[in-house]
Amino acid sequence: MLAPMEGVVEHHVRAILSKIGGLDGCVTEFIRVTDQKLPYKVFYKYAQELESDCKTPSGIPVKVQLLGSNPHFMALNAQELVRYGAKSIDLNFGCPAKTVNAHEGGAYKPPAYWHYIADIRAKLTINVVANGEIWSVADYFRCREESQCDDVMLGRGLIAQPDLAKQIRCALNQEPYTPLSWLEICQMLFDYYRSTTPLYYEKNCGNRVKQWLMYLSRNYPEAASFFEFIKRKSLHHEIEQAFQEQLDFLLNKKHSI
């Protein structure tokens, strides 16, 4: 599953990553519940898949996540979500963000201790999904072994390597797989940039792309170089041109081989 990550995994990202393949489900960023019944527009802001049978464009189910400390209003808003079409609801109990912890929400801090999950799983009859610090296929198998869980949730590792879930799926099925190239990743990122640009003021239009490049730098050295090239660019035409130049260079390089 794709983990919920505040300020990172909105519906555009869920659509992209689920299209690449390997995922069985996604979870939205948390919707904060305080002491009121939220209007539909708030739910829709975080879970636009409510209007498509709670599935991404490629048909992957999406759970809607709530965060709050008042049981009455949590239940009330969960009922509202069901009325609006949510198929399943996730409650946030483990967000390590300081701002969440300070408002009676979340828990724990990094690193992830997978072996503790095995103790929890042994005492429960419901399904348990392990997660935390899974950056590679090897991490996935080690997490499963230590947690004794069959199901795993990927967070930052999937942002840093968008086809990690596909790599895992192929490893499980013992199928050959060629990881995505930087050219393919760059084109994906450019498409993402173009689809999200209208949502932001021009001075902020490149922020999400720059954030994603920082994650990608962990696995793609070219992402670090490209980030350095665009990090001070804020105008739409500047970033658009930078992407086009990068893609033209990569395509010419590919055709010359």
C-alpha positions as CSV (number, residue, x, y, z in Angstrom):
1,M,0.0,0.0,0.0
2,L,1.0,3.6,-0.5
3,A,1.3,5.4,2.9
4,P,-0.3,8.7,3.7
5,M,2.2,11.5,3.9
6,E,1.1,15.0,4.7
7,G,2.1,17.6,2.1
8,V,3.5,14.9,-0.2
9,V,1.0,12.3,-1.4
10,E,-2.0,14.2,-2.8
11,H,-4.3,12.7,-5.4
12,H,-2.1,13.6,-8.4
13,V,0.8,11.6,-6.8
14,R,-1.5,8.7,-5.9
15,A,-2.6,8.6,-9.5
16,I,0.9,8.6,-10.9
17,L,2.3,5.9,-8.5
18,S,-0.7,3.6,-8.8
19,K,-0.4,3.8,-12.6
20,I,3.2,2.6,-12.5
21,G,2.0,-0.6,-10.8
22,G,2.6,-2.8,-7.9
23,L,0.2,-1.1,-5.4
24,D,-2.9,-2.7,-4.0
25,G,-4.2,0.4,-2.3
26,C,-3.5,4.0,-1.2
27,V,-4.3,6.1,1.9
28,T,-5.0,9.8,1.7
29,E,-3.3,12.5,3.7
30,F,-5.0,13.0,7.1
31,I,-8.1,15.1,7.4
32,R,-8.0,16.9,10.7
33,V,-11.1,16.5,12.9
34,T,-11.7,18.9,15.8
35,D,-15.1,19.6,17.3
36,Q,-17.4,19.9,14.2
37,K,-18.9,18.0,11.3
38,L,-16.8,18.8,8.3
39,P,-18.4,19.9,5.0
40,Y,-18.0,17.8,1.8
41,K,-15.6,20.3,0.3
42,V,-13.0,19.5,3.0
43,F,-13.3,15.8,2.4
44,Y,-13.0,16.3,-1.3
45,K,-9.9,18.5,-1.0
46,Y,-8.0,15.6,0.4
47,A,-9.9,12.7,-1.3
48,Q,-11.0,13.7,-4.8
49,E,-11.3,9.9,-5.4
50,L,-14.6,10.2,-3.5
51,E,-16.1,11.1,-6.9
52,S,-14.7,8.1,-8.7
53,D,-15.8,5.2,-6.4
54,C,-12.8,5.8,-4.1
55,K,-10.4,4.6,-6.7
56,T,-7.5,6.1,-8.5
57,P,-7.8,6.5,-12.3
58,S,-6.0,3.1,-12.7
59,G,-8.6,1.5,-10.4
60,I,-6.6,1.2,-7.1
61,P,-8.7,1.6,-4.0
62,V,-8.2,4.6,-1.8
63,K,-8.8,4.7,2.0
64,V,-9.6,8.1,3.6
65,Q,-7.7,9.0,6.7
66,L,-8.9,11.0,9.7
67,L,-6.9,12.4,12.5
68,G,-8.4,13.6,15.8
69,S,-8.7,13.0,19.5
70,N,-12.5,13.5,20.1
71,P,-14.2,10.1,19.6
72,H,-17.7,11.6,19.1
73,F,-16.6,13.9,16.2
74,M,-14.3,11.3,14.8
75,A,-17.3,8.9,14.5
76,L,-19.6,11.6,13.2
77,N,-17.2,12.5,10.4
78,A,-16.5,8.9,9.6
79,Q,-20.3,8.5,9.1
80,E,-20.3,11.5,6.8
81,L,-17.5,10.0,4.8
82,V,-19.4,6.8,4.4
83,R,-22.4,8.7,3.3
84,Y,-20.2,10.5,0.7
85,G,-19.0,7.2,-0.7
86,A,-15.9,6.2,1.3
87,K,-15.3,2.5,1.2
88,S,-12.9,2.3,4.1
89,I,-11.5,4.8,6.7
90,D,-8.1,4.9,8.2
91,L,-7.5,6.5,11.6
92,N,-4.1,8.1,12.1
93,F,-2.4,6.8,15.3
94,G,1.2,7.0,14.3
95,C,2.2,10.3,12.7
96,P,5.6,11.4,14.1
97,A,5.2,15.1,13.2
98,K,5.7,17.5,16.1
99,T,2.7,19.6,15.1
100,V,0.5,16.5,15.3
101,N,1.9,15.2,18.6
102,A,1.4,18.7,20.1
103,H,-2.3,18.5,19.4
104,E,-3.2,15.2,21.0
105,G,-2.6,13.2,17.8
106,G,0.1,10.8,16.4
107,A,2.8,8.9,18.4
108,Y,6.3,7.5,18.4
109,K,9.3,8.9,16.5
110,P,11.8,7.3,13.9
111,P,13.4,4.8,13.5
112,A,11.0,2.0,12.8
113,Y,11.2,-1.1,15.0
114,W,9.7,-3.8,12.8
115,H,10.1,-6.6,15.4
116,Y,7.7,-4.9,17.7
117,I,5.0,-5.3,15.0
118,A,5.4,-9.0,15.3
119,D,4.4,-8.9,19.0
120,I,1.3,-6.9,18.1
121,R,0.3,-9.1,15.2
122,A,0.6,-12.2,17.4
123,K,-2.1,-10.8,19.7
124,L,-4.6,-9.7,16.9
125,T,-6.9,-11.6,14.6
126,I,-7.3,-8.6,12.3
127,N,-4.9,-7.9,9.4
128,V,-1.8,-5.9,10.3
129,V,0.2,-3.9,7.8
130,A,3.9,-3.2,8.5
131,N,5.6,0.0,7.5
132,G,8.5,2.4,8.1
133,E,11.9,2.9,6.5
134,I,11.4,0.6,3.5
135,W,13.7,2.0,0.9
136,S,14.5,-1.1,-1.2
137,V,13.3,-4.5,-2.2
138,A,15.7,-5.9,0.4
139,D,14.2,-3.7,3.1
140,Y,10.7,-5.0,2.1
141,F,11.7,-8.6,2.6
142,R,13.5,-7.9,5.9
143,C,10.5,-5.9,7.2
144,R,8.2,-8.9,6.4
145,E,10.5,-11.3,8.1
146,E,10.9,-9.2,11.3
147,S,7.2,-8.0,11.5
148,Q,5.8,-11.4,10.5
149,C,3.3,-9.4,8.3
150,D,2.2,-10.4,4.8
151,D,1.3,-6.8,3.9
152,V,3.5,-3.8,3.8
153,M,3.0,0.0,3.4
154,L,5.5,2.1,1.5
155,G,6.0,5.8,2.2
156,R,9.1,7.9,1.4
157,G,10.8,4.9,-0.2
158,L,8.2,4.9,-2.9
159,I,8.5,8.6,-3.5
160,A,12.3,8.2,-3.8
161,Q,11.9,5.2,-6.1
162,P,8.4,5.5,-7.8
163,D,8.6,1.9,-9.2
164,L,9.6,0.3,-5.9
165,A,6.2,-1.3,-5.5
166,K,6.5,-2.7,-9.1
167,Q,10.0,-4.0,-8.3
168,I,8.7,-5.7,-5.2
169,R,5.8,-7.3,-7.1
170,C,8.1,-8.7,-9.7
171,A,10.5,-10.0,-7.1
172,L,7.6,-11.8,-5.4
173,N,6.5,-13.3,-8.7
174,Q,10.1,-14.0,-9.7
175,E,9.5,-12.0,-12.9
176,P,12.3,-10.0,-14.6
177,Y,12.0,-6.2,-14.4
178,T,14.0,-3.2,-15.6
179,P,13.7,-0.3,-13.2
180,L,12.6,3.1,-14.6
181,S,15.3,5.2,-16.2
182,W,16.0,8.8,-15.2
183,L,14.5,9.8,-18.6
184,E,11.2,8.0,-17.7
185,I,11.2,9.5,-14.2
186,C,11.9,13.0,-15.6
187,Q,9.0,12.8,-18.0
188,M,6.8,11.6,-15.2
189,L,7.8,14.5,-13.1
190,F,7.3,17.0,-15.9
191,D,3.8,15.6,-16.5
192,Y,3.1,16.0,-12.8
193,Y,4.4,19.6,-12.8
194,R,2.2,20.5,-15.7
195,S,-0.9,19.0,-14.1
196,T,-0.4,20.7,-10.7
197,T,0.9,24.1,-11.8
198,P,-2.6,25.7,-12.1
199,L,-3.2,24.9,-8.4
200,Y,-0.6,27.3,-7.1
201,Y,0.5,30.9,-7.3
202,E,3.3,31.2,-9.8
203,K,6.0,31.8,-7.1
204,N,5.1,28.4,-5.6
205,C,4.4,26.4,-8.7
206,G,7.7,24.5,-8.5
207,N,7.7,23.7,-4.8
208,R,6.2,20.2,-5.0
209,V,8.5,19.2,-7.9
210,K,11.5,20.4,-6.0
211,Q,10.4,18.5,-3.0
212,W,10.0,15.3,-5.0
213,L,13.4,15.8,-6.6
214,M,15.0,15.8,-3.2
215,Y,13.5,12.4,-2.5
216,L,14.5,11.1,-6.0
217,S,18.1,12.2,-5.4
218,R,18.5,9.2,-3.1
219,N,18.3,6.9,-6.1
220,Y,18.9,9.1,-9.1
221,P,22.1,11.2,-9.1
222,E,20.6,13.1,-12.1
223,A,17.8,14.3,-9.8
224,A,20.2,16.0,-7.5
225,S,21.9,17.8,-10.4
226,F,18.5,18.8,-11.9
227,F,17.4,20.1,-8.5
228,E,20.5,22.3,-8.2
229,F,19.7,23.6,-11.7
230,I,16.1,24.6,-10.9
231,K,16.1,25.2,-7.1
232,R,16.2,29.0,-7.5
233,K,13.8,29.2,-10.4
234,S,10.3,30.2,-9.4
235,L,8.6,31.4,-12.6
236,H,6.6,28.9,-14.6
237,H,8.3,29.5,-18.0
238,E,11.7,29.1,-16.4
239,I,10.9,25.7,-14.9
240,E,9.0,24.6,-18.0
241,Q,12.1,25.5,-20.1
242,A,14.4,23.7,-17.7
243,F,12.4,20.5,-18.0
244,Q,12.3,20.7,-21.7
245,E,16.0,21.2,-22.0
246,Q,16.6,18.3,-19.6
247,L,14.3,16.0,-21.6
248,D,15.8,17.1,-25.0
249,F,19.3,16.3,-23.7
250,L,18.2,12.9,-22.4
251,L,16.4,12.0,-25.6
252,N,19.4,13.0,-27.7
253,K,21.7,11.0,-25.5
254,K,19.5,7.9,-25.8
255,H,19.3,8.2,-29.6
256,S,23.1,8.6,-29.9
257,I,23.8,5.3,-28.1
